[in-house]
Amino acid sequence: MSNKRTVQQQFSSRNAVRGYATSDIHARGESLAALASLIHPQPDWLALDVATGAGHTALTFAPRVRQVIATDITPAMLAKTAELAAQRQVSNLETRPADAESLPFPDDTFDLLTCRLALHHFPHAENAIREFARVLKPGGTLGFTDNITVPEKAAAGFYNAYEKLRDPSHHWVYPLARLTAMFERAGFSIIETRRLQKELEFHTWADRQNVSAENKATLQTMMREIPAALKPLFAPRWADGTLYFSLWEIVLVMEIGD
Ligand SMILES: C[S@@+](CC[C@H](N)C(=O)[O-])C[C@H]1O[C@@H](n2cnc3c(N)ncnc32)[C@H](O)[C@@H]1O
C-alpha cells in the first residue's frame, strides 16, 4: 500500500479522529503557543494550513486573518476540522482535501502557510517544502513545526523504526540540520527557532494510532534498549505503572525570498 493510502487509513479511524481532536499535545501543545506568539499576521492575510489534522493550527490563526484554508489528505480529519470550526462559530475557515506534495493552488497565493507536526508523514518532504515556497507570496511567512531526531545515523534509524512501529504511516523524522538545509534550498530564511521537549505517556500515545498489544510490548522492550545517543531525546522513565518518554520538536518561523 502506498504511504498516502496508509496515512488515510491510519487517520480515518475513530480513535485517531477523536484522539487528535482532543490530544493535549495537538490541541494545546507548546509548539502551537510558540507559533501563535512568534507570528504576527495582518487582518487581511490569506492563510493556508497544510495537513491540518483536527484543525488546531488553522483554528488558532483564523481569528487573526481574513481567511484560512485548512487542507489535509484524510477526509475524516477535514470533517472533524469543519465540525470544530462550526462548534466555535469560526466562519472564515474553509476545508479542502489536498496532498501537501502537490498543492492545488496557484503560485504566490498565500501570505501565511502553517504546517505543524506532519512533515514526517510525507514520503517526499522536499517536494512539499518546494510547494510551500511556490504557493506563498514573495516575502510570505511559513510557520513550521515537526519532531526532530539526533544526527547519529544508527540512532536516527532506531528512532524512526520506533515511530513506524507505532504508526505505519510515519515516514521519516530528520535531524535539525537536514531539515533546515531542505528549507534553505527551497529559498526560505529562518527568522525564529524554538526547540521543545515534550513528555508523553506511552499508552495514550500508542492508542491514538490503535497499536496492538503485541506491538506495544515490542515498543516497551525497544525503549529499554535504546542506543546511548537517544537517551537525552527519549529520556524514558517508568513511574505510576507506566512508561513516560519524550520527543523533541522544533518550531521554525521562516520567510520566503522575493
Ligand atoms: C499529526 S496530524 C497533524 C496535526 C495538526 N497539524 C495540528 O496542528 O494539530 C498529521 C496529519 O497529516 C496528514 N497528512 C499526512 N500526509 C499528508 C499529505 N501527504 N498531504 C496532506 N496531509 C497529510 C494526516 O492526514 C493527518 O491529519
The ligand as an SDF file (V2000), in Angstrom:
LIG
                    3D

 27 29  0  0  0  0  0  0  0  0999 V2000
   -0.4910   14.7280   13.4770 C   0  0  0  0  0  0  0  0  0  0  0  0
   -1.6740   15.1960   12.3160 S   0  0  0  0  0  0  0  0  0  0  0  0
   -1.4080   16.9320   12.1100 C   0  0  0  0  0  0  0  0  0  0  0  0
   -1.6530   17.7800   13.3010 C   0  0  0  0  0  0  0  0  0  0  0  0
   -2.1110   19.1930   13.0190 C   0  0  0  0  0  0  0  0  0  0  0  0
   -1.3270   19.8660   12.0000 N   0  0  0  0  0  0  0  0  0  0  0  0
   -2.1710   20.0370   14.3100 C   0  0  0  0  0  0  0  0  0  0  0  0
   -1.5830   21.1230   14.3720 O   0  0  0  0  0  0  0  0  0  0  0  0
   -2.8320   19.5610   15.2790 O   0  0  0  0  0  0  0  0  0  0  0  0
   -0.9750   14.6580   10.7800 C   0  0  0  0  0  0  0  0  0  0  0  0
   -1.9100   14.9200    9.5970 C   0  0  0  0  0  0  0  0  0  0  0  0
   -1.1200   14.8610    8.4020 O   0  0  0  0  0  0  0  0  0  0  0  0
   -1.9790   14.4380    7.3720 C   0  0  0  0  0  0  0  0  0  0  0  0
   -1.1490   14.0500    6.2220 N   0  0  0  0  0  0  0  0  0  0  0  0
   -0.2510   13.0510    6.1560 C   0  0  0  0  0  0  0  0  0  0  0  0
    0.3120   13.0060    4.9330 N   0  0  0  0  0  0  0  0  0  0  0  0
   -0.2340   14.0120    4.2020 C   0  0  0  0  0  0  0  0  0  0  0  0
   -0.0310   14.5060    2.8930 C   0  0  0  0  0  0  0  0  0  0  0  0
    0.8370   13.9290    2.0360 N   0  0  0  0  0  0  0  0  0  0  0  0
   -0.7220   15.5870    2.4960 N   0  0  0  0  0  0  0  0  0  0  0  0
   -1.6150   16.1940    3.3460 C   0  0  0  0  0  0  0  0  0  0  0  0
   -1.8650   15.7480    4.5920 N   0  0  0  0  0  0  0  0  0  0  0  0
   -1.1740   14.6880    5.0340 C   0  0  0  0  0  0  0  0  0  0  0  0
   -2.7610   13.3010    8.0420 C   0  0  0  0  0  0  0  0  0  0  0  0
   -3.9420   13.0020    7.3350 O   0  0  0  0  0  0  0  0  0  0  0  0
   -3.0140   13.8850    9.4220 C   0  0  0  0  0  0  0  0  0  0  0  0
   -4.2680   14.5190    9.5020 O   0  0  0  0  0  0  0  0  0  0  0  0
  1  2  1  0
  2  3  1  0
  2 10  1  0
  3  4  1  0
  4  5  1  0
  5  6  1  0
  5  7  1  0
  7  8  2  0
  7  9  1  0
 10 11  1  0
 11 12  1  0
 11 26  1  0
 12 13  1  0
 13 14  1  0
 13 24  1  0
 14 15  1  0
 14 23  1  0
 15 16  2  0
 16 17  1  0
 17 18  1  0
 17 23  2  0
 18 19  1  0
 18 20  2  0
 20 21  1  0
 21 22  2  0
 22 23  1  0
 24 25  1  0
 24 26  1  0
 26 27  1  0
M  CHG  2   2   1   9  -1
M  END
$$$$
